[in-house]
Amino acid sequence: MLEMQSKEHAATTGEQEDELTRLNDKEVREVVAQVIAEYEFRGPIPPPNIISGYEKILPGAADRILTMAEKQSEHRQTMERKMIEAEARDSLLGVMSGFTLGAGCVVAAIVMAIVYPQSAGVISGAVLGSTGVASIAATAIKSTRRNRKNDNADDARE
């Protein structure tokens, strides 16, 4: 029995090879492209013909596939929302810290210049004040660049 099946398989394979040799390259490419196109899909939900195949094999599978896709979508949206909130919080804390540091340096420079009016106090105050102003400017520039980069990334996604 097994020997007969092998002979039948060999005969069938031989017929298929003969048919393929008769086809030209263009026809072979078209057939391959059609076969690939039938099974290729993107996204969490397969096309209806594939879902119906699952449903035939296992009743209720289509509902399970859709439920799984809905849960995955909800999870992804929740994670994206958390990431956006964390980025906004971190950005705000960075700006507030930079401004506080800069303002503190400027206040310390003013106090130094008032308390120690001699040249060493004035020079130290000027250095400390310019450091404070530079940190405020650096924070503002960094924040602006980050926002511009995020805007460009959003534009590229669309």
OpenMM code with the backbone's topology and positions (N, CA, C; nanometers):
from openmm import Vec3, app, unit

residues = "MET LEU GLU MET GLN SER LYS GLU HIS ALA ALA THR THR GLY GLU GLN GLU ASP GLU LEU THR ARG LEU ASN ASP LYS GLU VAL ARG GLU VAL VAL ALA GLN VAL ILE ALA GLU TYR GLU PHE ARG GLY PRO ILE PRO PRO PRO ASN ILE ILE SER GLY TYR GLU LYS ILE LEU PRO GLY ALA ALA ASP ARG ILE LEU THR MET ALA GLU LYS GLN SER GLU HIS ARG GLN THR MET GLU ARG LYS MET ILE GLU ALA GLU ALA ARG ASP SER LEU LEU GLY VAL MET SER GLY PHE THR LEU GLY ALA GLY CYS VAL VAL ALA ALA ILE VAL MET ALA ILE VAL TYR PRO GLN SER ALA GLY VAL ILE SER GLY ALA VAL LEU GLY SER THR GLY VAL ALA SER ILE ALA ALA THR ALA ILE LYS SER THR ARG ARG ASN ARG LYS ASN ASP ASN ALA ASP ASP ALA ARG GLU".split()
positions = [
    Vec3(0.0822, -0.1199, 0.0000),
    Vec3(0.0000, 0.0000, 0.0000),
    Vec3(0.0866, 0.1263, 0.0000),
    Vec3(0.1877, 0.1260, 0.0835),
    Vec3(0.2776, 0.2398, 0.0920),
    Vec3(0.3529, 0.2581, -0.0391),
    Vec3(0.3882, 0.1490, -0.1021),
    Vec3(0.4599, 0.1547, -0.2290),
    Vec3(0.3726, 0.2158, -0.3378),
    Vec3(0.2428, 0.1853, -0.3372),
    Vec3(0.1509, 0.2405, -0.4366),
    Vec3(0.1367, 0.3917, -0.4179),
    Vec3(0.1289, 0.4337, -0.2909),
    Vec3(0.1171, 0.5766, -0.2641),
    Vec3(0.2418, 0.6508, -0.3106),
    Vec3(0.3581, 0.5906, -0.2913),
    Vec3(0.4831, 0.6536, -0.3350),
    Vec3(0.4852, 0.6682, -0.4854),
    Vec3(0.4396, 0.5646, -0.5571),
    Vec3(0.4367, 0.5703, -0.7030),
    Vec3(0.3397, 0.6773, -0.7511),
    Vec3(0.2216, 0.6849, -0.6851),
    Vec3(0.1234, 0.7872, -0.7226),
    Vec3(0.1800, 0.9271, -0.6968),
    Vec3(0.2471, 0.9429, -0.5827),
    Vec3(0.3068, 1.0727, -0.5497),
    Vec3(0.4133, 1.1092, -0.6518),
    Vec3(0.4962, 1.0141, -0.6895),
    Vec3(0.6008, 1.0390, -0.7881),
    Vec3(0.5404, 1.0773, -0.9223),
    Vec3(0.4314, 1.0108, -0.9601),
    Vec3(0.3653, 1.0421, -1.0870),
    Vec3(0.3069, 1.1823, -1.0832),
    Vec3(0.2443, 1.2170, -0.9693),
    Vec3(0.1857, 1.3497, -0.9541),
    Vec3(0.2950, 1.4561, -0.9570),
    Vec3(0.4041, 1.4301, -0.8866),
    Vec3(0.5150, 1.5246, -0.8845),
    Vec3(0.5723, 1.5421, -1.0245),
    Vec3(0.5857, 1.4358, -1.0980),
    Vec3(0.6359, 1.4436, -1.2344),
    Vec3(0.5449, 1.5260, -1.3231),
    Vec3(0.4128, 1.5094, -1.3068),
    Vec3(0.3170, 1.5874, -1.3853),
    Vec3(0.3284, 1.7365, -1.3509),
    Vec3(0.3446, 1.7658, -1.2223),
    Vec3(0.3574, 1.9050, -1.1800),
    Vec3(0.4847, 1.9677, -1.2368),
    Vec3(0.5933, 1.8921, -1.2367),
    Vec3(0.7185, 1.9442, -1.2913),
    Vec3(0.7053, 1.9720, -1.4405),
    Vec3(0.6361, 1.8813, -1.5120),
    Vec3(0.6159, 1.9028, -1.6558),
    Vec3(0.5359, 2.0303, -1.6797),
    Vec3(0.4328, 2.0502, -1.5974),
    Vec3(0.3485, 2.1695, -1.6130),
    Vec3(0.4292, 2.2965, -1.5864),
    Vec3(0.5141, 2.2923, -1.4840),
    Vec3(0.5956, 2.4099, -1.4513),
    Vec3(0.6961, 2.4420, -1.5612),
    Vec3(0.7515, 2.3393, -1.6229),
    Vec3(0.8474, 2.3668, -1.7296),
    Vec3(0.7792, 2.4282, -1.8508),
    Vec3(0.6512, 2.4010, -1.8675),
    Vec3(0.5771, 2.4592, -1.9791),
    Vec3(0.5453, 2.6074, -1.9548),
    Vec3(0.5308, 2.6451, -1.8307),
    Vec3(0.5018, 2.7854, -1.8002),
    Vec3(0.6279, 2.8690, -1.8200),
    Vec3(0.6100, 2.9883, -1.8674),
    Vec3(0.7266, 3.0754, -1.8780),
    Vec3(0.7476, 3.1493, -1.7465),
    Vec3(0.8591, 3.2179, -1.7343),
    Vec3(0.8946, 3.2842, -1.6086),
    Vec3(0.7903, 3.3865, -1.5648),
    Vec3(0.7349, 3.4585, -1.6592),
    Vec3(0.6371, 3.5623, -1.6246),
    Vec3(0.5133, 3.5001, -1.5607),
    Vec3(0.4661, 3.3909, -1.6168),
    Vec3(0.3477, 3.3250, -1.5600),
    Vec3(0.3775, 3.2693, -1.4219),
    Vec3(0.4967, 3.2126, -1.4043),
    Vec3(0.5344, 3.1593, -1.2740),
    Vec3(0.5359, 3.2712, -1.1709),
    Vec3(0.5915, 3.3859, -1.2051),
    Vec3(0.5958, 3.4998, -1.1134),
    Vec3(0.4546, 3.5462, -1.0769),
    Vec3(0.3653, 3.5489, -1.1750),
    Vec3(0.2274, 3.5902, -1.1485),
    Vec3(0.1592, 3.4940, -1.0527),
    Vec3(0.1790, 3.3637, -1.0728),
    Vec3(0.1171, 3.2637, -0.9849),
    Vec3(0.1740, 3.2763, -0.8443),
    Vec3(0.3051, 3.2910, -0.8326),
    Vec3(0.3670, 3.3056, -0.7010),
    Vec3(0.3171, 3.4323, -0.6327),
    Vec3(0.3064, 3.5418, -0.7064),
    Vec3(0.2577, 3.6673, -0.6488),
    Vec3(0.1139, 3.6523, -0.6011),
    Vec3(0.0315, 3.5807, -0.6757),
    Vec3(-0.1072, 3.5603, -0.6340),
    Vec3(-0.1133, 3.4786, -0.5059),
    Vec3(-0.0323, 3.3738, -0.4977),
    Vec3(-0.0323, 3.2891, -0.3777),
    Vec3(0.0155, 3.3685, -0.2578),
    Vec3(0.1192, 3.4477, -0.2747),
    Vec3(0.1709, 3.5293, -0.1646),
    Vec3(0.0681, 3.6336, -0.1239),
    Vec3(0.0033, 3.6976, -0.2184),
    Vec3(-0.0944, 3.8019, -0.1888),
    Vec3(-0.2128, 3.7465, -0.1122),
    Vec3(-0.2474, 3.6206, -0.1353),
    Vec3(-0.3621, 3.5626, -0.0667),
    Vec3(-0.3376, 3.5479, 0.0827),
    Vec3(-0.2147, 3.5278, 0.1247),
    Vec3(-0.1878, 3.4988, 0.2647),
    Vec3(-0.1160, 3.6108, 0.3383),
    Vec3(-0.0907, 3.7187, 0.2739),
    Vec3(-0.0209, 3.8291, 0.3387),
    Vec3(-0.1212, 3.9309, 0.3894),
    Vec3(-0.1064, 3.9675, 0.5167),
    Vec3(-0.1909, 4.0718, 0.5732),
    Vec3(-0.1130, 4.1417, 0.6834),
    Vec3(-0.1584, 4.2613, 0.7176),
    Vec3(-0.0956, 4.3384, 0.8237),
    Vec3(-0.2015, 4.3769, 0.9247),
    Vec3(-0.1571, 4.3896, 1.0470),
    Vec3(-0.2480, 4.4309, 1.1517),
    Vec3(-0.2821, 4.3159, 1.2434),
    Vec3(-0.3524, 4.3468, 1.3496),
    Vec3(-0.3817, 4.2440, 1.4495),
    Vec3(-0.4929, 4.1474, 1.4086),
    Vec3(-0.5729, 4.1857, 1.3125),
    Vec3(-0.6875, 4.1020, 1.2754),
    Vec3(-0.6641, 4.0468, 1.1350),
    Vec3(-0.6673, 3.9128, 1.1218),
    Vec3(-0.6507, 3.8545, 0.9883),
    Vec3(-0.7721, 3.8816, 0.9003),
    Vec3(-0.7563, 3.8651, 0.7693),
    Vec3(-0.8690, 3.8879, 0.6785),
    Vec3(-0.9826, 3.7894, 0.7049),
    Vec3(-1.1023, 3.8236, 0.6585),
    Vec3(-1.2197, 3.7399, 0.6863),
    Vec3(-1.2055, 3.5954, 0.6398),
    Vec3(-1.1407, 3.5703, 0.5263),
    Vec3(-1.1298, 3.4321, 0.4808),
    Vec3(-1.0451, 3.3478, 0.5755),
    Vec3(-0.9434, 3.4071, 0.6363),
    Vec3(-0.8614, 3.3333, 0.7325),
    Vec3(-0.9370, 3.3155, 0.8637),
    Vec3(-1.0075, 3.4197, 0.9075),
    Vec3(-1.0868, 3.4072, 1.0309),
    Vec3(-1.1920, 3.2988, 1.0149),
    Vec3(-1.2573, 3.2941, 0.8990),
    Vec3(-1.3597, 3.1900, 0.8782),
    Vec3(-1.2963, 3.0518, 0.8803),
    Vec3(-1.1716, 3.0397, 0.8323),
    Vec3(-1.1022, 2.9109, 0.8401),
    Vec3(-1.0789, 2.8701, 0.9840),
    Vec3(-1.0383, 2.9645, 1.0685),
    Vec3(-1.0224, 2.9345, 1.2111),
    Vec3(-1.1558, 2.8957, 1.2734),
    Vec3(-1.2591, 2.9672, 1.2349),
    Vec3(-1.3923, 2.9408, 1.2909),
    Vec3(-1.4406, 2.8010, 1.2532),
    Vec3(-1.4112, 2.7570, 1.1316),
    Vec3(-1.4513, 2.6219, 1.0896),
    Vec3(-1.3788, 2.5150, 1.1704),
    Vec3(-1.2519, 2.5391, 1.1974),
    Vec3(-1.1730, 2.4410, 1.2720),
    Vec3(-1.2110, 2.4404, 1.4194),
    Vec3(-1.2271, 2.5593, 1.4766),
    Vec3(-1.2579, 2.5715, 1.6190),
    Vec3(-1.3684, 2.6747, 1.6368),
    Vec3(-1.4918, 2.6295, 1.6584),
    Vec3(-1.6019, 2.7252, 1.6761),
    Vec3(-1.5730, 2.8211, 1.7930),
    Vec3(-1.5945, 2.9493, 1.7683),
    Vec3(-1.5685, 3.0520, 1.8692),
    Vec3(-1.4307, 3.1148, 1.8556),
    Vec3(-1.3498, 3.0625, 1.7638),
    Vec3(-1.2138, 3.1141, 1.7475),
    Vec3(-1.2148, 3.2574, 1.6962),
    Vec3(-1.3075, 3.2905, 1.6080),
    Vec3(-1.3135, 3.4265, 1.5537),
    Vec3(-1.3368, 3.5280, 1.6650),
    Vec3(-1.4266, 3.4966, 1.7561),
    Vec3(-1.4542, 3.5866, 1.8684),
    Vec3(-1.3301, 3.6003, 1.9566),
    Vec3(-1.2600, 3.4903, 1.9781),
    Vec3(-1.1394, 3.4943, 2.0602),
    Vec3(-1.0310, 3.5784, 1.9931),
    Vec3(-1.0192, 3.5667, 1.8608),
    Vec3(-0.9185, 3.6458, 1.7881),
    Vec3(-0.9518, 3.7947, 1.7988),
    Vec3(-1.0774, 3.8305, 1.7806),
    Vec3(-1.1171, 3.9711, 1.7896),
    Vec3(-1.0987, 4.0246, 1.9317),
    Vec3(-1.1327, 3.9442, 2.0313),
    Vec3(-1.1146, 3.9863, 2.1703),
    Vec3(-0.9671, 4.0087, 2.2004),
    Vec3(-0.8824, 3.9175, 2.1508),
    Vec3(-0.7391, 3.9309, 2.1722),
    Vec3(-0.6869, 4.0597, 2.1067),
    Vec3(-0.7325, 4.0889, 1.9863),
    Vec3(-0.6891, 4.2114, 1.9171),
    Vec3(-0.7358, 4.3356, 1.9922),
    Vec3(-0.8581, 4.3334, 2.0443),
    Vec3(-0.9097, 4.4477, 2.1200),
    Vec3(-0.8287, 4.4698, 2.2474),
    Vec3(-0.7969, 4.3602, 2.3185),
    Vec3(-0.7183, 4.3727, 2.4412),
    Vec3(-0.5781, 4.4264, 2.4114),
    Vec3(-0.5170, 4.3768, 2.3043),
    Vec3(-0.3840, 4.4231, 2.2675),
    Vec3(-0.3859, 4.5714, 2.2312),
    Vec3(-0.4873, 4.6130, 2.1595),
    Vec3(-0.4999, 4.7533, 2.1214),
    Vec3(-0.5180, 4.8412, 2.2447),
    Vec3(-0.6017, 4.7978, 2.3359),
    Vec3(-0.6246, 4.8735, 2.4596),
    Vec3(-0.4957, 4.8827, 2.5414),
    Vec3(-0.4215, 4.7718, 2.5501),
    Vec3(-0.2962, 4.7707, 2.6245),
    Vec3(-0.1948, 4.8668, 2.5620),
    Vec3(-0.1821, 4.8623, 2.4287),
    Vec3(-0.0870, 4.9492, 2.3595),
    Vec3(-0.1222, 5.0967, 2.3824),
    Vec3(-0.2516, 5.1290, 2.3753),
    Vec3(-0.2934, 5.2676, 2.3956),
    Vec3(-0.2662, 5.3129, 2.5391),
    Vec3(-0.2864, 5.2242, 2.6359),
    Vec3(-0.2583, 5.2569, 2.7751),
    Vec3(-0.1088, 5.2835, 2.7945),
    Vec3(-0.0253, 5.1981, 2.7352),
    Vec3(0.1197, 5.2167, 2.7485),
    Vec3(0.1654, 5.3461, 2.6804),
    Vec3(0.1094, 5.3773, 2.5647),
    Vec3(0.1449, 5.5016, 2.4969),
    Vec3(0.1034, 5.6229, 2.5796),
    Vec3(-0.0141, 5.6153, 2.6411),
    Vec3(-0.0613, 5.7257, 2.7257),
    Vec3(0.0335, 5.7451, 2.8439),
    Vec3(0.0775, 5.6347, 2.9069),
    Vec3(0.1692, 5.6446, 3.0201),
    Vec3(0.3034, 5.7033, 2.9772),
    Vec3(0.3516, 5.6634, 2.8588),
    Vec3(0.4786, 5.7169, 2.8099),
    Vec3(0.4688, 5.8663, 2.7842),
    Vec3(0.3598, 5.9099, 2.7268),
    Vec3(0.3418, 6.0529, 2.6991),
    Vec3(0.3348, 6.1316, 2.8291),
    Vec3(0.2618, 6.0788, 2.9275),
    Vec3(0.2523, 6.1469, 3.0570),
    Vec3(0.3888, 6.1550, 3.1247),
    Vec3(0.4672, 6.0459, 3.1190),
    Vec3(0.5998, 6.0450, 3.1816),
    Vec3(0.6934, 6.1430, 3.1113),
    Vec3(0.6882, 6.1479, 2.9786),
    Vec3(0.7728, 6.2423, 2.9050),
    Vec3(0.7353, 6.3869, 2.9376),
    Vec3(0.6064, 6.4141, 2.9490),
    Vec3(0.5628, 6.5500, 2.9823),
    Vec3(0.6079, 6.5870, 3.1233),
    Vec3(0.5952, 6.4928, 3.2171),
    Vec3(0.6377, 6.5184, 3.3549),
    Vec3(0.7880, 6.5417, 3.3610),
    Vec3(0.8658, 6.4555, 3.2930),
    Vec3(1.0112, 6.4707, 3.2951),
    Vec3(1.0540, 6.6025, 3.2323),
    Vec3(0.9888, 6.6405, 3.1258),
    Vec3(1.0207, 6.7668, 3.0599),
    Vec3(0.9923, 6.8844, 3.1521),
    Vec3(0.8770, 6.8817, 3.2171),
    Vec3(0.8409, 6.9896, 3.3093),
    Vec3(0.9382, 6.9961, 3.4266),
    Vec3(0.9737, 6.8799, 3.4830),
    Vec3(1.0686, 6.8796, 3.5947),
    Vec3(1.2052, 6.9320, 3.5510),
    Vec3(1.2479, 6.8982, 3.4294),
    Vec3(1.3753, 6.9487, 3.3794),
    Vec3(1.3744, 7.0990, 3.3639),
    Vec3(1.2674, 7.1518, 3.3088),
    Vec3(1.2575, 7.2967, 3.2909),
    Vec3(1.2525, 7.3663, 3.4270),
    Vec3(1.1744, 7.3115, 3.5191),
    Vec3(1.1636, 7.3732, 3.6523),
    Vec3(1.2975, 7.3682, 3.7253),
    Vec3(1.3683, 7.2559, 3.7159),
    Vec3(1.4987, 7.2444, 3.7829),
    Vec3(1.5990, 7.3416, 3.7227),
    Vec3(1.6026, 7.3505, 3.5914),
    Vec3(1.6946, 7.4440, 3.5260),
    Vec3(1.6654, 7.5882, 3.5626),
    Vec3(1.5374, 7.6233, 3.5647),
    Vec3(1.5004, 7.7601, 3.6000),
    Vec3(1.5353, 7.7896, 3.7461),
    Vec3(1.5088, 7.6931, 3.8347),
    Vec3(1.5395, 7.7124, 3.9774),
    Vec3(1.6894, 7.7297, 3.9984),
    Vec3(1.7686, 7.6470, 3.9315),
    Vec3(1.9135, 7.6581, 3.9430),
    Vec3(1.9619, 7.7933, 3.8902),
    Vec3(1.9119, 7.8315, 3.7740),
    Vec3(1.9522, 7.9603, 3.7161),
    Vec3(1.9109, 8.0773, 3.8021),
    Vec3(1.7867, 8.0741, 3.8489),
    Vec3(1.7384, 8.1843, 3.9340),
    Vec3(1.8175, 8.1903, 4.0640),
    Vec3(1.8499, 8.0735, 4.1200),
    Vec3(1.9295, 8.0697, 4.2435),
    Vec3(2.0673, 8.1302, 4.2231),
    Vec3(2.1283, 8.1005, 4.1084),
    Vec3(2.2606, 8.1572, 4.0783),
    Vec3(2.2529, 8.3094, 4.0628),
    Vec3(2.1495, 8.3573, 3.9967),
    Vec3(2.1343, 8.5020, 3.9780),
    Vec3(2.1124, 8.5700, 4.1126),
    Vec3(2.0273, 8.5122, 4.1971),
    Vec3(2.0030, 8.5703, 4.3298),
    Vec3(2.1321, 8.5693, 4.4115),
    Vec3(2.2061, 8.4568, 4.4062),
    Vec3(2.3326, 8.4490, 4.4806),
    Vec3(2.4320, 8.5523, 4.4277),
    Vec3(2.4342, 8.5758, 4.2992),
    Vec3(2.5251, 8.6755, 4.2410),
    Vec3(2.4898, 8.8152, 4.2891),
    Vec3(2.3602, 8.8466, 4.2947),
    Vec3(2.3167, 8.9787, 4.3416),
    Vec3(2.3541, 8.9973, 4.4884),
    Vec3(2.3302, 8.8945, 4.5688),
    Vec3(2.3642, 8.9024, 4.7118),
    Vec3(2.5144, 8.9210, 4.7287),
    Vec3(2.5936, 8.8460, 4.6514),
    Vec3(2.7403, 8.8595, 4.6606),
    Vec3(2.7871, 8.9995, 4.6246),
    Vec3(2.7286, 9.0543, 4.5201),
    Vec3(2.7697, 9.1879, 4.4761),
    Vec3(2.7312, 9.2939, 4.5785),
    Vec3(2.6192, 9.2741, 4.6477),
    Vec3(2.5750, 9.3715, 4.7488),
    Vec3(2.6553, 9.3566, 4.8771),
    Vec3(2.6749, 9.2333, 4.9228),
    Vec3(2.7434, 9.2093, 5.0505),
    Vec3(2.8921, 9.2372, 5.0396),
    Vec3(2.9550, 9.1950, 4.9295),
    Vec3(3.0989, 9.2146, 4.9098),
    Vec3(3.1199, 9.3078, 4.7898),
    Vec3(3.1107, 9.4365, 4.8098),
    Vec3(3.1222, 9.5293, 4.6961),
    Vec3(3.2645, 9.5437, 4.6419),
    Vec3(3.3644, 9.4836, 4.7105),
    Vec3(3.4997, 9.4906, 4.6575),
    Vec3(3.5067, 9.4142, 4.5250),
    Vec3(3.6160, 9.4285, 4.4566),
    Vec3(3.6283, 9.3711, 4.3225),
    Vec3(3.6133, 9.2199, 4.3200),
    Vec3(3.6615, 9.1466, 4.4201),
    Vec3(3.6513, 9.0000, 4.4211),
    Vec3(3.5053, 8.9566, 4.4305),
    Vec3(3.4273, 9.0270, 4.5106),
    Vec3(3.2852, 8.9929, 4.5249),
    Vec3(3.2079, 9.0216, 4.3984),
    Vec3(3.2406, 9.1329, 4.3338),
    Vec3(3.1713, 9.1700, 4.2106),
    Vec3(3.2056, 9.0714, 4.0999),
    Vec3(3.3330, 9.0341, 4.0901),
    Vec3(3.3744, 8.9389, 3.9857),
    Vec3(3.3104, 8.8026, 4.0109),
    Vec3(3.3143, 8.7572, 4.1362),
    Vec3(3.2522, 8.6286, 4.1696),
    Vec3(3.1020, 8.6317, 4.1424),
    Vec3(3.0400, 8.7414, 4.1765),
    Vec3(2.8965, 8.7563, 4.1510),
    Vec3(2.8655, 8.7550, 4.0021),
    Vec3(2.9507, 8.8208, 3.9241),
    Vec3(2.9291, 8.8242, 3.7786),
    Vec3(2.9429, 8.6850, 3.7184),
    Vec3(3.0443, 8.6109, 3.7641),
    Vec3(3.0628, 8.4738, 3.7136),
    Vec3(2.9437, 8.3872, 3.7527),
    Vec3(2.9041, 8.3962, 3.8777),
    Vec3(2.7909, 8.3155, 3.9250),
    Vec3(2.6623, 8.3567, 3.8537),
    Vec3(2.6425, 8.4838, 3.8329),
    Vec3(2.5225, 8.5317, 3.7637),
    Vec3(2.5181, 8.4868, 3.6186),
    Vec3(2.6331, 8.4968, 3.5517),
    Vec3(2.6345, 8.4534, 3.4115),
    Vec3(2.6138, 8.3034, 3.4006),
    Vec3(2.6625, 8.2264, 3.4994),
    Vec3(2.6370, 8.0818, 3.5009),
    Vec3(2.4872, 8.0557, 3.5140),
    Vec3(2.4216, 8.1309, 3.5993),
    Vec3(2.2769, 8.1151, 3.6167),
    Vec3(2.1992, 8.1476, 3.4911),
    Vec3(2.2357, 8.2577, 3.4280),
    Vec3(2.1680, 8.2972, 3.3043),
    Vec3(2.1933, 8.1935, 3.1949),
    Vec3(2.3170, 8.1421, 3.1892),
    Vec3(2.3507, 8.0402, 3.0888),
    Vec3(2.2698, 7.9120, 3.1117),
    Vec3(2.2496, 7.8746, 3.2366),
    Vec3(2.1721, 7.7519, 3.2617),
    Vec3(2.0251, 7.7711, 3.2241),
    Vec3(1.9714, 7.8889, 3.2478),
    Vec3(1.8325, 7.9161, 3.2057),
    Vec3(1.8232, 7.9120, 3.0538),
    Vec3(1.9203, 7.9748, 2.9855),
    Vec3(1.9186, 7.9747, 2.8391),
    Vec3(1.9351, 7.8328, 2.7841),
    Vec3(2.0250, 7.7549, 2.8444),
    Vec3(2.0468, 7.6176, 2.7976),
    Vec3(1.9201, 7.5333, 2.8159),
    Vec3(1.8512, 7.5507, 2.9263),
    Vec3(1.7266, 7.4773, 2.9496),
    Vec3(1.6219, 7.5141, 2.8465),
    Vec3(1.6097, 7.6430, 2.8176),
    Vec3(1.5105, 7.6872, 2.7196),
    Vec3(1.5440, 7.6340, 2.5805),
    Vec3(1.6720, 7.6374, 2.5432),
    Vec3(1.7123, 7.5883, 2.4110),
    Vec3(1.6899, 7.4385, 2.4000),
    Vec3(1.7276, 7.3646, 2.5026),
    Vec3(1.7098, 7.2194, 2.5011),
    Vec3(1.5627, 7.1828, 2.4905),
    Vec3(1.4796, 7.2524, 2.5658),
    Vec3(1.3355, 7.2263, 2.5616),
    Vec3(1.2786, 7.2559, 2.4234),
    Vec3(1.3222, 7.3648, 2.3630),
    Vec3(1.2746, 7.4014, 2.2291),
    Vec3(1.3177, 7.2986, 2.1263),
    Vec3(1.4427, 7.2534, 2.1335),
    Vec3(1.4920, 7.1518, 2.0387),
    Vec3(1.4155, 7.0214, 2.0543),
    Vec3(1.3913, 6.9805, 2.1778),
    Vec3(1.3193, 6.8560, 2.2027),
    Vec3(1.1782, 6.8644, 2.1461),
    Vec3(1.1118, 6.9773, 2.1674),
    Vec3(0.9765, 6.9943, 2.1133),
    Vec3(0.9783, 6.9930, 1.9616),
    Vec3(1.0771, 7.0575, 1.9015),
    Vec3(1.0870, 7.0599, 1.7554),
    Vec3(1.1127, 6.9188, 1.7020),
    Vec3(1.1986, 6.8426, 1.7695),
    Vec3(1.2293, 6.7066, 1.7271),
    Vec3(1.1047, 6.6186, 1.7372),
    Vec3(1.0272, 6.6335, 1.8449),
    Vec3(0.9034, 6.5568, 1.8604),
    Vec3(0.8018, 6.5941, 1.7537),
    Vec3(0.7946, 6.7230, 1.7196),
    Vec3(0.7024, 6.7661, 1.6145),
    Vec3(0.7416, 6.7063, 1.4804),
    Vec3(0.8723, 6.7048, 1.4512),
    Vec3(0.9192, 6.6460, 1.3254),
    Vec3(0.8919, 6.4971, 1.3210),
    Vec3(0.9087, 6.4288, 1.4333),
    Vec3(0.8818, 6.2844, 1.4378),
    Vec3(0.7326, 6.2578, 1.4174),
    Vec3(0.6473, 6.3420, 1.4745),
    Vec3(0.5029, 6.3264, 1.4553),
    Vec3(0.4641, 6.3491, 1.3101),
    Vec3(0.5274, 6.4493, 1.2455),
    Vec3(0.4998, 6.4757, 1.1050),
    Vec3(0.5429, 6.3589, 1.0174),
    Vec3(0.6540, 6.2965, 1.0513),
    Vec3(0.7058, 6.1841, 0.9724),
    Vec3(0.6133, 6.0629, 0.9844),
    Vec3(0.5503, 6.0435, 1.0987),
    Vec3(0.4584, 5.9297, 1.1179),
    Vec3(0.3329, 5.9443, 1.0332),
    Vec3(0.2896, 6.0690, 1.0155),
    Vec3(0.1663, 6.0910, 0.9391),
    Vec3(0.1953, 6.0700, 0.7953),
] * unit.nanometer
topology = app.Topology()
chain = topology.addChain("A")
for resn in residues:
    res = topology.addResidue(resn, chain)
    for name in ("N", "CA", "C"):
        topology.addAtom(name, app.Element.getBySymbol(name[0]), res)
